């Protein structure tokens, strides 16, 4: 996931943004959930060659690719791209943010990580994108360190922090 822009690809990114369907912050919906990423707006376009990307102030999603996936995986992609909006480049940080956010908000279960991992290529496409096995291991570790949502936490458990970084 993610699109790395070089100086020559700025025009391509601009075209992707202009041809897509724009959703204002809080208007995009995945199943019954409305994912939030501050003021970032979401653009849906089949012109994107990947599941998602972060371009400028936009989260870009490819609905043709995402529609075949579970709601948890679509929310993971959205949250991963949201992390790029919040923290910039870094696939491991974005994956970790998405895993912890999914656990804290209750839409990602440990069993869902298998489907999330199936969207990654077996071999690395670049130095910024680790191989599937390494990436999935890191996602599982971040998920394990995440907090359980209050609604499903044991009644006698102490409240947990919400550090999603």
N, C-alpha and C positions, 0 to 999 in steps of 0.2 A: 504494500500500500504506500501511497505517497508519490508525489511527482517532484522531482528535483529539476529546477529551472535553470538553464544556462542563459546567457545573454541572448542567444539566437532563438530561444524557445519562448521568449516573452510574448511575441505576437501570437503564437499558438495558444498560450495560456489565456490571452485576452479573448481570442475567438471562442474558446471553450466557455469562458465566463459569459460572454455576450449571447451565445446560442442556447444556453441552458434555461431551465425554469427556475426562477428565483423564489425562495421562501425567506421571509423576514424571520428574525430571531423569534423563536417560540411558535412558529407556524408549521414547521416540518414535523411529521408524525411517523413513528414506526410502530405498527400495531396499535396498542392503546396508549403508548408512551409518546411524550413530546420531549425529545432530548434537547438539552440546553447547553450552549457554549457561549455564555455572556451575550455580547452583541453580534457575534459572528452570524452571518447569514449563510444559508445553504442553497446550493445550486445543484439541480439534478440534470444530468446530460449523458446521453449515450456516447458522446464524442470522446469521453475520457477512456483511455485504454486500460485503466486499473479500476479497482473497486472504489477507491476514494483518493482524494488529494487535498492538500491545503494550499490554496493559491491566493496570495494577498490576504484580504480580510474575509475570504470565503472558504467554506467547507464544500468541496465538490464531490458529488457522489454519482456513480453510474448505476441507474435503476435497473438496467438490463442485467447487469452482473449481480446486483444485490437482491433482486426479486427472487432468485433461486435459493437464497439462504434463509436460515432461521432468523427470527427477530433478534435473538441474542447476538448472533454474528453481525447482523446489520448495525445494531447498537454498538458493538465493539468497534467496527470500522468507523462509525461516526465519532465515538469517543477518542479513538486513536488520532483521527484528524483534528479533533478539538484540542488534543494535547499539543499538536503542532502549532495551533493558533495561540495557545497559552505560553508554550515554552520554546518554540522554534524547532529546528531539526533535531533528530535523534530518535531512531526507530525503537530502541530498547526503552527509552523513557516514555515514548508514546504508547507502546504496548503495555508497559507497567501501569501507567495512568488508567488506560482502558480496563485492564484486569481489576485493579483496585476499585475503580468507579463502579464497574458492573457488580462486583460483590457487595459493595456498600449500598448500592441502590436496589439490589435484589433481582436484577435481570440476568445476571451471569452466574451459572452454577458450575461447579468443577467439571461436570460431565459435558458442558457446552464448549469447553476449551478444545476438545477434539475437533469439533466442526470449525471453530475459529482457525485452528492450525491447518486444516485442509485447504484454506485459501492461499497459503504461502507456498511459493515454489520450493521444490526439494533442495535445489542448489541456489546459492546467493546470486542475485543479479548485480550486486555492487557491494562495495565495502560498507556502505551504510545499511544494507539489508542482510542480516545474518542468515545462515541456512535455516531451514525449517526446524530441524531438531534442536538447535541451539536457541532459536527464537521461542519455541514452544516450552522448553525447559525454563527459560527466563519468565515467561508469562505465568506458568504454574507456580513458580517461586513468588512472584509478586501477588498472585491471587491468594496464596497461603498467608502472606503477610497482611492482606487486606482485612478490613473490619466487616463483621456480619451486620446486616441491617437490623435495626431495633425491632422490627415487626417479627422477625424470625429468631431472634436471640433468645436464649433461655431466660425465663422470668427472673431468675436470681443472678444473672450475669451483670457485671458492672458495665455502664455505658462505655463504648469504645470511641476513640478519637476518629476523626474523619480526614486524616492526612492522605490525600490521593496522589501525592507526588512520588 
